Amino acid sequence: MVVENHVSLQPFNTFGIAARAHRLVRVRSEDDVRALVRHPDWRARETFILGGGSNIVLTGDVRALVLKVELRGRRLLHEDARGWLVEAAAGENWHAFVQWTLEQGWPGLENLALIPGTVGAAPVQNIGAYGVELQDRFHSLDAIDLDTGEPLTLRHEHCAFGYRDSVFKHERAGARGMGLKGRALITRVRFWLPRRWRPQLDYQDLQRKVAETGVAEPTPQQVAQWVCEIRRAKLPDPAVLGNAGSFFKNPTVTPEQCADIIGRDPKLVHYSLPDGRIKLAAGWLIDACGWKGKTVGRAGVYEKQALVLVNRGGREQPCTGGEVMTLARLIQTSVYERFGIRLEPEPVVV
């Protein structure tokens, strides 16, 4: 177990915000976690679990004990006529893991290509893109209870997956299940990839790729390539322009609410959901309020995609978490005043 004091977290968050951890532990094995739980100086301390740092906004130095998850490894656990059961350690890079599965001939994760972050963080957020969510491919995961040091194995029904939501985002006394926020450190995640595969091409951007290329039945690798091209065209590279990806969740409304907004704004971008509700494109709502390209302090709205907030100050003079949240609140107020819709941020604010 590697313990470091007064560690800069700027390299560990994709927004590039300058902040420090008073103490950081690099978790490279399950034994590291158990040793931490047993240690009398640390077991009672508040902890903050840090994966790839792609979904956080740091508003100051972190006084909680930061657990930097760096477990590595990936393997095929089982194969049969129905599909493949694949496992990856929590510290593995998500996109690299997706690429690896495709290289092995195991399709199913291609629509989730190029999403930043780590494998262990993926179930926490129930990441999703272009018609596929992690819960659609999830089998089970292993974790360690930070209160007791005991191992946990959770299957799909235990994780309370929702839209960018899971049991790992809720406190123990919360409304959703048992609540594992800050209590469980995920160590390994398993995915079931069915052998009977078909491309998920329902989203407009992918339909446009089909029309442009004339390829009506793309391979998994082609779908992954299209997804990467679409994401690179819309989203800035965090290594060049700091950001946390999509900053707001796409809100859902009733058909009546949607019809009311369309009556005033006929160009509203929206999608019908299986349960009858309507999902609205948060980026369109923000853009309609005139925020694209605007800046508050050194935090700004990306000029190519209004759903993304960016660090205009770079690494040398980065924006602060306070500037990011001030901008976010101004956007929320603007969208609510025009559309009556409350936007909910995706990143975790620390």
PALUM-939439 format. One line per 3 residues: number of its first residue (from 1); for each residue y negated, x negated, z of N, C-alpha, C. Coordinates in steps of 0.001 Angstrom, whole numbers, plus 500000, padded with zeros to 6 digits. Layout:
% PALUM-939439
NUM) Y/X/Z/Y/X/Z/Y/X/Z | ... .
% end
This chain:
% PALUM-939439
1) 501193/499150/500000/500000/500000/500000/498756/499114/500000 | 497881/499339/499038/496654/498553/498901/495485/499373/499428 | 494781/498833/500424/493632/499513/501030/492370/498714/500734 .
4) 491325/499384/500232/490068/498713/499900/488919/499445/500581 | 487889/498692/500952/486719/499263/501620/485494/499232/500714 | 484654/500256/500827/483374/500344/500106/483581/500094/498601 .
7) 484408/500930/498013/484791/500777/496608/483899/501640/495717 | 483377/501045/494649/482606/501812/493675/483527/502784/492948 | 483106/504041/492880/483885/505065/492177/483355/505309/490769 .
10) 482346/504557/490369/481795/504766/489027/482843/504555/487933 | 483718/503530/488029/484738/503369/486990/485831/504437/487048 | 485885/505192/488139/486974/506138/488361/486576/507591/488164 .
13) 485376/507836/487592/485021/509211/487219/484398/509181/485831 | 484842/510080/484967/484446/510020/483555/482983/510393/483337 | 482334/510992/484344/480906/511254/484229/480119/509952/484368 .
16) 480735/508931/484972/480041/507662/485183/479012/507715/486282 | 479163/508667/487219/478225/508792/488322/478480/507668/489330 | 477393/507069/489827/477510/505973/490792/477680/506545/492189 .
19) 478807/506236/492814/479088/506648/494194/480127/505682/494738 | 480308/505690/496050/481270/504792/496673/482234/505553/497576 | 483443/505009/497665/484407/505485/498647/484329/504572/499854 .
22) 484169/505137/501028/484148/504306/502236/485471/503560/502396 | 486560/504234/502056/487865/503573/502058/488748/504215/500995 | 489436/503376/500229/490278/503849/499131/491669/503233/499253 .
25) 492685/504063/499113/494075/503618/499135/494675/503820/497748 | 495239/502763/497200/495911/502866/495899/497371/503258/496145 | 497702/504473/495735/499041/505010/495948/499905/504672/494738 .
28) 500860/503744/494933/501696/503279/493825/503173/503612/494016 | 503496/504256/495138/504878/504675/495397/504862/505790/496429 | 505972/506500/496516/506088/507540/497530/506099/506928/498929 .
31) 506617/505712/499041/506610/505033/500337/505183/504792/500825 | 504257/504545/499885/502855/504374/500263/502328/505625/500951 | 502690/506789/500415/502203/508050/500994/502801/508256/502381 .
34) 504090/507996/502513/504740/508187/503811/504168/507228/504861 | 503896/505994/504445/503301/505026/505374/501923/505491/505811 | 501190/506080/504898/499857/506589/505201/499926/507720/506233 .
37) 500870/508630/506012/501004/509762/506931/501403/509298/508326 | 502224/508260/508394/502685/507760/509691/501639/506916/510416 | 500689/506357/509673/499724/505425/510267/498782/506168/511212 .
40) 498677/505744/512463/497865/506480/513444/496371/506501/513124 | 495885/505485/512404/494453/505435/512086/494068/506369/510940 | 495048/506783/510122/494719/507513/508900/495267/508925/508835 .
43) 496312/509203/509568/496985/510484/509372/496100/511681/509709 | 495132/511520/510616/494274/512639/511000/492998/512716/510157 | 492800/511768/509248/491563/511741/508465/491611/512715/507301 .
46) 490444/513226/506947/490332/514051/505741/490605/513163/504529 | 491314/513702/503543/491660/512927/502348/491108/513583/501098 | 490890/512759/500082/490511/513244/498763/491414/512571/497741 .
49) 492188/513382/497002/493144/512858/496025/492440/512669/494693 | 492502/511448/494163/491810/511102/492925/492811/510687/491861 | 492804/511399/490737/493653/511045/489610/492858/510257/488584 .
52) 492609/510876/487429/491840/510202/486380/490344/510375/486517 | 489896/511222/487450/488460/511417/487659/487768/512132/486518 | 488538/512887/485718/487953/513535/484542/487470/514944/484823 .
55) 487657/515416/486052/487285/516790/486360/486557/516875/487704 | 485726/515860/487991/484988/515851/489250/483519/515534/489004 | 482679/516028/489922/481264/515671/489963/480998/515131/491362 .
58) 480655/513857/491451/480390/513218/492735/478913/513389/493082 | 478648/514039/494207/477261/514278/494601/476786/513303/495677 | 477612/512312/495991/477257/511299/496976/478466/510450/497299 .
61) 478309/509505/498215/479441/508685/498639/480505/509564/499297 | 481746/509163/499143/482868/509956/499659/483327/509367/500984 | 483170/510134/502059/483564/509670/503385/485043/509936/503666 .
64) 485612/510903/502973/487041/511158/503128/487834/509959/502622 | 489052/509805/503101/489928/508740/502638/490377/509065/501218 | 489986/508235/500245/490307/508487/498840/491697/507939/498530 .
67) 492557/508802/498027/493902/508405/497625/493935/508325/496108 | 493884/507105/495585/493873/506892/494130/495321/506846/493649 | 495729/507878/492912/497130/508025/492496/497413/507129/491298 .
70) 498311/506159/491484/498634/505195/490424/500142/505069/490199 | 500897/506125/490500/502338/506095/490259/502615/506113/488761 | 503611/505336/488326/503918/505222/486902/505396/505537/486632 .
73) 505659/505904/485376/507035/506130/484943/507182/507439/484186 | 508069/507459/483191/508365/508677/482441/509786/508569/481907 | 510480/509700/481834/511873/509649/481413/512372/511027/480975 .
76) 513440/511015/480203/514160/512224/479827/515220/512476/480893 | 515176/513640/481522/516130/513977/482573/517356/514707/482051 | 517155/515539/481019/518257/516363/480536/517976/516798/479105 .
79) 519029/516891/478338/518930/517384/476956/520148/518251/476678 | 519913/519407/476063/521029/520240/475618/520619/520989/474359 | 521404/521958/473954/521142/522674/472712/519853/523500/472772 .
82) 519369/523758/474001/518164/524579/474159/516875/523765/474172 | 516939/522506/474626/515715/521723/474663/515828/520485/475526 | 514661/520001/475973/514576/518742/476711/513816/518944/478017 .
85) 514316/518335/479085/513620/518319/480367/513068/516910/480557 | 511753/516801/480583/511070/515512/480603/510252/515392/481885 | 510235/514184/482462/509515/513945/483711/508537/512790/483552 .
88) 507380/512913/484201/506398/511818/484217/505809/511691/485609 | 505521/510466/486016/504883/510213/487306/503429/510661/487259 | 502897/510969/488427/501573/511585/488518/500449/510697/488003 .
91) 500615/509385/488054/499546/508491/487628/499529/508177/486150 | 500502/508698/485403/500542/508460/483958/499360/509148/483268 | 498807/508486/482266/497748/509078/481452/498301/510278/480679 .
94) 497611/511402/480764/498139/512632/480150/498313/512499/478640 | 497278/512048/477931/497353/511977/476470/498433/511009/476021 | 498554/509874/476716/499604/508917/476366/500983/509533/476560 .
97) 501124/510363/477589/502397/511056/477827/502693/512040/476696 | 501687/512796/476263/501870/513725/475137/502304/512960/473888 | 501628/511868/473597/501990/511054/472433/503430/510554/472534 .
100) 503824/510122/473718/505179/509611/473928/506230/510681/473652 | 506004/511900/474138/506975/512972/473894/507115/513254/472406 | 506016/513236/471687/506070/513484/470245/506790/512358/469515 .
103) 506565/511129/469956/507244/509982/469341/508752/510057/469535 | 509181/510671/470641/510616/510807/470904/511232/511987/470148 | 510383/512796/469498/510891/513972/468795/511020/515192/469683 .
106) 510220/515263/470763/510264/516382/471701/508935/517141/471630 | 508818/518135/470778/507549/518851/470615/507300/519858/471724 | 506057/520342/471775/505700/521381/472725/504376/521159/473421 .
109) 503923/519900/473505/502680/519585/474206/501544/519228/473253 | 501793/519362/471938/500826/518871/470946/499456/519547/471049 | 499382/520830/471412/498086/521494/471521/497270/520974/472697 .
112) 497926/520251/473596/497252/519711/474779/496895/518238/474612 | 496979/517739/473391/496657/516340/473122/495182/516051/473406 | 494919/514820/473822/493584/514257/474041/492832/514887/475218 .
115) 493499/515699/476010/492863/516155/477245/492826/514970/478214 | 491658/514632/478748/491580/513471/479641/492234/513746/480986 | 492537/512669/481708/493096/512818/483042/494528/512343/483135 .
118) 495145/512626/484273/496494/512154/484554/497479/513318/484603 | 498763/512973/484541/499821/513980/484587/499779/514749/485906 | 499534/514056/487010/499521/514717/488307/498394/515713/488478 .
121) 497287/515486/487786/496153/516409/487876/496331/517628/486980 | 497209/517536/485986/497363/518612/485007/497772/519944/485623 | 498763/519983/486546/499112/521265/487150/498048/521808/488097 .
124) 497285/520916/488720/496230/521357/489632/495257/522249/488878 | 494853/521804/487705/493877/522517/486895/494532/523527/485971 | 495858/523474/485833/496549/524260/484807/495813/524081/483485 .
127) 495771/522826/483036/495021/522487/481827/495501/523327/480646 | 494610/523551/479705/494971/524338/478536/494028/524075/477382 | 494523/524314/476179/493695/524150/474983/494410/524760/473790 .
130) 493641/525396/472932/494129/525896/471644/495393/526745/471767 | 495350/527677/472731/496409/528662/472845/497596/528278/473700 | 497583/527089/474303/498695/526642/475147/498140/526198/476496 .
133) 498793/526612/477577/498449/526138/478912/499624/525362/479486 | 499322/524499/480444/500374/523714/481067/501496/524607/481598 | 501132/525746/482185/502147/526630/482753/503178/527094/481723 .
136) 502829/527063/480444/503766/527472/479391/504895/526465/479207 | 504686/525235/479614/505687/524172/479440/506183/523612/480781 | 505600/524068/481861/505905/523532/483191/507304/523946/483659 .
139) 508014/523004/484264/509320/523292/484864/509250/523212/486388 | 508813/522067/486921/508742/521877/488370/507994/520586/488662 | 507708/520357/489938/507059/519102/490326/507509/518705/491724 .
142) 507348/517425/492013/507589/516894/493346/506254/516499/493958 | 506141/516691/495254/504922/516323/495975/505306/515897/497387 | 504349/515362/498099/504556/514996/499502/503510/515716/500333 .
145) 503962/516359/501396/503077/517045/502325/502322/515992/503141 | 501006/515972/503013/500200/514957/503690/500072/515211/505189 | 500482/516389/505630/500487/516660/507064/501729/516097/507738 .
148) 502860/516196/507040/504137/515856/507665/504851/514675/507038 | 504491/514321/505794/505204/513274/505064/506478/513771/504429 | 506760/515082/504538/507980/515644/503982/507836/515875/502480 .
151) 508943/515706/501722/508898/515974/500285/508872/517468/499997 | 508213/517823/498913/508150/519201/498439/508594/519237/496991 | 509338/520262/496601/509639/520518/495198/509192/521940/494891 .
154) 508303/522069/493929/507744/523374/493585/508099/523722/492145 | 508611/524922/491958/508869/525443/490625/507696/526326/490198 | 507810/526883/489015/506716/527652/488428/506222/528747/489373 .
157) 507156/529478/489976/506774/530621/490800/506054/530226/492085 | 506123/528965/492453/505455/528495/493672/504015/528059/493432 | 503650/527856/492181/502375/527184/491877/501192/528124/491672 .
160) 501450/529438/491610/500366/530420/491487/499393/530059/490360 | 499938/529742/489189/499085/529351/488072/498211/530513/487622 | 496958/530187/487310/496023/531128/486721/495161/530371/485737 .
163) 494140/531016/485225/493249/530362/484270/492506/529230/484974 | 492839/527998/484634/492300/526769/485235/492428/526843/486760 | 493579/527298/487208/493754/527538/488628/495208/527333/489027 .
166) 495410/527033/490300/496757/526859/490844/496681/526883/492365 | 497843/526854/492999/497897/526821/494463/497255/525556/495031 | 497145/524515/494208/496594/523236/494652/495067/523244/494747 .
169) 494434/524343/494309/492977/524446/494374/492511/525370/495497 | 493469/525822/496339/493130/526789/497373/493521/526280/498756 | 492671/526587/499711/492936/526204/501089/494156/526953/501614 .
172) 494733/526439/502670/495958/527016/503209/495791/528481/503578 | 494629/528870/504093/494413/530248/504519/493816/531104/503406 | 493791/530569/502178/493192/531291/501065/494007/532490/500643 .
175) 493462/533218/499674/494090/534466/499244/495319/534237/498379 | 495421/533064/497737/496530/532832/496806/497627/532025/497502 | 498669/532694/497896/499851/532020/498406/499569/531157/499621 .
178) 500314/530037/499696/500233/529203/500890/499037/528257/500865 | 498487/527958/499718/497338/527077/499642/497689/525635/499928 | 497556/524764/498932/497937/523362/499096/496793/522397/498797 .
181) 495576/522899/498775/494439/522034/498486/494319/520957/499557 | 494310/519682/499114/494175/518565/500029/495376/518328/500915 | 496414/519121/500736/497577/519017/501615/498779/518392/500917 .
184) 498889/518593/499605/500041/518082/498857/499585/517056/497832 | 500211/515885/497839/499956/514864/496829/501105/514899/495831 | 500800/515273/494600/501816/515395/493549/502270/514002/493126 .
187) 503578/513805/493035/504130/512500/492662/504771/512500/491281 | 505451/513591/490911/506121/513679/489606/506027/515103/489089 | 505941/515231/487750/505880/516551/487126/506917/516611/486004 .
190) 507599/517755/485918/508637/517942/484885/508256/519081/483944 | 508619/518887/482676/508284/519846/481630/509537/520223/480851 | 509659/521519/480531/510747/521990/479685/510193/522218/478281 .
193) 510739/521472/477309/510281/521543/475928/511393/522148/475080 | 511264/523423/474683/512329/524105/473941/512574/523476/472565 | 513830/523420/472193/514182/522869/470892/513722/523790/469765 .
196) 513748/525100/470040/513281/526061/469034/511752/526068/469077 | 511147/525348/468165/509702/525117/468186/509018/525842/467035 | 507829/526338/467292/506968/526833/466213/505526/526464/466563 .
199) 504704/526166/465562/503328/525744/465846/502488/526897/466387 | 501646/526590/467371/500689/527552/467920/499359/527333/467206 | 499035/528221/466281/497880/528018/465407/496906/529194/465450 .
202) 496917/529931/466538/496118/531154/466594/494620/530897/466639 | 494217/529764/467210/492779/529517/467366/492110/529247/466013 | 490854/529690/465930/490113/529613/464670/490017/528192/464135 .
205) 489796/527226/465025/489666/525838/464572/490952/525349/463897 | 492099/525739/464430/493371/525327/463830/493629/526097/462537 | 493236/527356/462486/493364/528122/461245/492521/527487/460129 .
208) 491364/526961/460540/490505/526284/459559/491181/525022/459024 | 491900/524304/459893/492641/523119/459450/493741/523500/458468 | 494416/524597/458733/495445/525086/457813/494832/525359/456441 .
211) 493670/526022/456423/493004/526341/455160/492525/525084/454440 | 491990/524116/455202/491469/522893/454596/492573/522029/453991 | 493708/521950/454675/494783/521056/454242/495803/521736/453334 .
214) 495857/523062/453402/496874/523778/452649/498258/523670/453270 | 498334/523147/454491/499617/522995/455184/499817/524199/456097 | 500637/525135/455684/500846/526369/456444/501845/526183/457578 .
217) 502742/525198/457440/503757/524949/458464/503709/523477/458880 | 502711/523121/459664/502553/521713/460068/503642/521271/461037 | 503880/519973/461072/504798/519388/462049/504078/519285/463396 .
220) 504815/519042/464478/504151/518839/465774/503137/517694/465736 | 503480/516624/465020/502569/515488/464928/501283/515871/464186 | 501416/516721/463146/500225/517166/462419/499342/518037/463298 .
223) 499957/518912/464084/499175/519756/464992/498420/518884/466000 | 499112/517890/466554/498465/516982/467504/497302/516250/466845 | 497492/515806/465610/496424/515114/464891/495230/516037/464673 .
226) 495497/517286/464290/494415/518253/464105/493661/518488/465407 | 494402/518668/466493/493776/518909/467794/492876/517731/468176 | 493359/516511/467957/492556/515330/468273/491298/515278/467420 .
229) 491433/515600/466140/490268/515582/465253/489241/516619/465686 | 489711/517804/466047/488805/518879/466484/488096/518479/467767 | 488865/517948/468726/488263/517573/470006/487252/516442/469836 .
232) 487577/515456/468994/486654/514331/468799/485376/514774/468108 | 485475/515798/467248/484288/516297/466550/483378/517078/467489 | 483956/517698/468511/483183/518561/469393/482781/517904/470707 .
235) 483639/517014/471207/483456/516484/472560/483140/515000/472528 | 482222/514546/473344/481878/513118/473374/482957/512292/474072 | 483125/511062/473646/484040/510123/474292/483435/509707/475623 .
238) 484120/509949/476754/483548/509582/478056/483225/508100/478181 | 483921/507258/477419/483641/505825/477474/482274/505504/476849 | 481768/506405/476018/480482/506205/475344/479389/507039/476002 .
241) 479703/508296/476294/478748/509229/476881/479455/509973/478012 | 479107/509635/479244/479815/510187/480396/479807/511700/480431 | 480955/512299/480734/481059/513750/480835/482371/514122/481516 .
244) 482509/515382/481861/483740/515873/482484/484385/516944/481615 | 484174/516844/480304/484756/517829/479399/484065/519173/479536 | 484790/520243/479277/484218/521589/479397/483774/521817/480839 .
247) 482510/522135/481028/481977/522224/482386/482142/523614/482985 | 482194/524632/482154/482330/526001/482649/483580/526668/482093 | 484164/527537/482896/485298/528325/482433/484808/529417/481480 .
250) 485643/529770/480522/485334/530912/479664/485517/532189/480478 | 484475/532996/480639/484595/534188/481492/485391/535299/480808 | 485986/536158/481613/486690/537325/481078/485968/538593/481521 .
253) 485948/539582/480629/485262/540851/480901/486131/542003/480420 | 485732/543199/480752/486420/544393/480261/485975/544674/478824 | 486756/545442/478079/486322/545816/476713/484965/546512/476721 .
256) 484696/547306/477763/483414/548005/477833/482254/547021/478007 | 482456/546019/478864/481417/544998/479049/481177/544234/477761 | 482273/543896/477072/482147/543166/475811/481386/543983/474776 .
259) 481721/545268/474675/481046/546141/473708/479560/546246/474020 | 479223/546270/475308/477823/546351/475703/477063/545111/475256 | 477675/543926/475423/477013/542682/475015/476906/542620/473496 .
262) 477971/543010/472792/477941/542998/471323/476851/543925/470794 | 476596/545027/471521/475525/545930/471113/474177/545247/471079 | 474015/544234/471939/472755/543484/471976/472824/542174/471211 .
265) 474034/541579/471172/474242/540286/470501/475505/540373/469645 | 475381/540888/468421/476557/541141/467579/477388/539897/467252 | 476804/538707/467361/477530/537486/466997/478324/536893/468162 .
268) 478427/537600/469255/479165/537123/470422/480575/536666/470038 | 480932/535443/470454/482277/534917/470196/483186/535365/471339 | 484280/536060/470992/485163/536615/472006/486589/536701/471477 .
271) 487548/536768/472417/488972/536808/472083/489664/537855/472952 | 490546/538626/472351/491316/539619/473099/492478/538946/473814 | 492713/539335/475073/493814/538803/475863/494947/539830/475932 .
274) 496174/539369/476182/497316/540291/476217/497174/541413/477242 | 496453/541163/478335/496324/542185/479376/495204/543183/479110 | 494580/543081/477931/493538/544032/477570/492133/543552/477846 .
277) 491989/542503/478646/490664/541976/478909/490176/541169/477703 | 488903/540794/477750/488287/540021/476665/487775/538707/477238 | 488128/537602/476580/487609/536295/476972/486388/535975/476118 .
280) 485316/535574/476768/484084/535207/476068/483967/533687/476000 | 483384/533192/474930/483189/531755/474764/481956/531327/475559 | 482187/530612/476656/481075/530190/477510/480087/529319/476744 .
283) 480601/528463/475849/479719/527603/475068/478743/528410/474227 | 479226/529527/473659/478351/530374/472846/477269/531002/473711 | 477638/531478/474896/476667/532096/475803/475567/531102/476176 .
286) 475975/529865/476474/475006/528833/476861/474101/528479/475689 | 474708/528335/474511/473943/528007/473307/472947/529119/472984 | 473379/530382/473165/472498/531518/472875/471288/531543/473786 .
289) 471429/530919/474957/470303/530849/475897/469416/529628/475628 | 469732/528873/474583/468869/527777/474159/469051/526463/474880 | 470235/526240/475494/470425/525045/476300/470949/523839/475538 .
292) 471491/524026/474372/472095/522899/473659/471062/521790/473427 | 471413/520570/473850/470529/519420/473670/469464/519250/474741 | 469350/520200/475681/468319/520120/476715/468731/519120/477812 .
295) 467736/518608/478539/467980/517601/479576/467207/517941/480837 | 467842/517706/481976/467184/517814/483278/467425/516493/483998 | 466351/515728/484227/466526/514389/484771/467327/513554/483779 .
298) 468435/512987/484234/469295/512209/483338/470606/512931/483035 | 470651/514227/483335/471805/515053/482967/471394/515960/481814 | 472290/516122/480846/471932/516916/479682/473068/517777/479187 .
301) 472734/518633/478215/473722/519474/477536/473999/518841/476179 | 475254/518610/475895/475642/517909/474670/475163/518680/473440 | 474579/517942/472504/473966/518593/471343/474983/519191/470371 .
304) 476254/518778/470447/477273/519319/469544/478117/520418/470180 | 478045/520549/471502/478856/521547/472201/478181/521876/473528 | 477640/523084/473616/476853/523470/474789/477697/523606/476046 .
307) 479003/523629/475921/479880/523763/477073/480023/522450/477855 | 479532/521353/477272/479716/520031/477855/478396/519500/478408 | 478386/519134/479682/477241/518459/480284/477506/516962/480268 .
310) 476455/516170/480034/476641/514739/479818/475685/513913/480666 | 476045/512636/480805/475264/511646/481542/474360/510910/480551 | 473082/511243/480550/472145/510628/479595/471696/509239/480035 .
313) 471977/508869/481279/471482/507594/481778/472398/506419/481547 | 473603/506679/481029/474542/505598/480796/475074/505019/482092 | 475677/503842/482003/476257/503200/483183/475217/502467/484024 .
316) 474149/502039/483401/473145/501251/484117/472248/502129/484988 | 471830/503273/484460/470988/504205/485210/471592/505600/485105 | 472749/505796/485679/473460/507064/485485/472764/508237/486154 .
319) 473057/509415/485640/472579/510619/486309/473258/510731/487668 | 472681/511506/488538/473297/511763/489832/474070/513078/489779 | 474968/513225/490736/475675/514498/490817/474724/515644/491100 .
322) 473651/515353/491840/472646/516373/492113/471972/516859/490847 | 471662/515924/489922/471048/516316/488657/471999/517177/487833 | 473275/516810/487830/474269/517594/487085/474345/519019/487627 .
325) 474392/519153/488944/474530/520482/489538/473240/521298/489423 | 472084/520627/489432/470822/521345/489200/470821/521943/487805 | 471225/521137/486812/471311/521625/485440/472314/522769/485340 .
328) 473465/522616/485987/474494/523656/485939/473974/524969/486503 | 473259/524894/487631/472744/526124/488246/471688/526792/487370 | 470856/525991/486709/469854/526562/485796/470537/527289/484643 .
331) 471607/526704/484120/472355/527345/483037/472992/528641/483530 | 473597/528606/484701/474219/529810/485254/473203/530943/485404 | 472028/530609/485919/470984/531619/486102/470550/532200/484766 .
334) 470365/531327/483785/469921/531754/482460/470930/532703/481815 | 472212/532342/481876/473257/533178/481268/473372/534512/482002 | 473252/534485/483327/473356/535737/484084/472185/536666/483760 .
337) 470989/536100/483676/469822/536940/483410/469882/537582/482029 | 470475/536886/481052/470520/537451/479700/471738/538342/479469 | 472908/537914/479986/474147/538622/479662/474798/539336/480847 .
340) 474321/539058/482063/474970/539650/483224/476317/539027/483526 | 476550/537805/483038/477820/537089/483205/477603/535900/484133 | 478475/535765/485141/478404/534623/486044/479387/533545/485582 .
343) 478872/532408/485195/479709/531300/484761/480215/530531/485970 | 481498/530143/485920/482106/529403/487007/482410/527983/486540 | 481936/526959/487280/482199/525572/486861/483698/525245/486917 .
346) 484148/524389/486004/485521/523895/486034/485686/522691/486970 | 484783/521703/486943/485021/520494/487755/484957/520767/489245 | 485595/519890/490002/485538/519905/491460/484272/519149/491877 .
349) 483461/519772/492693/482238/519139/493171/482525/518494/494530 | 482305/517173/494615/482635/516424/495819/481356/515966/496510 .
% end
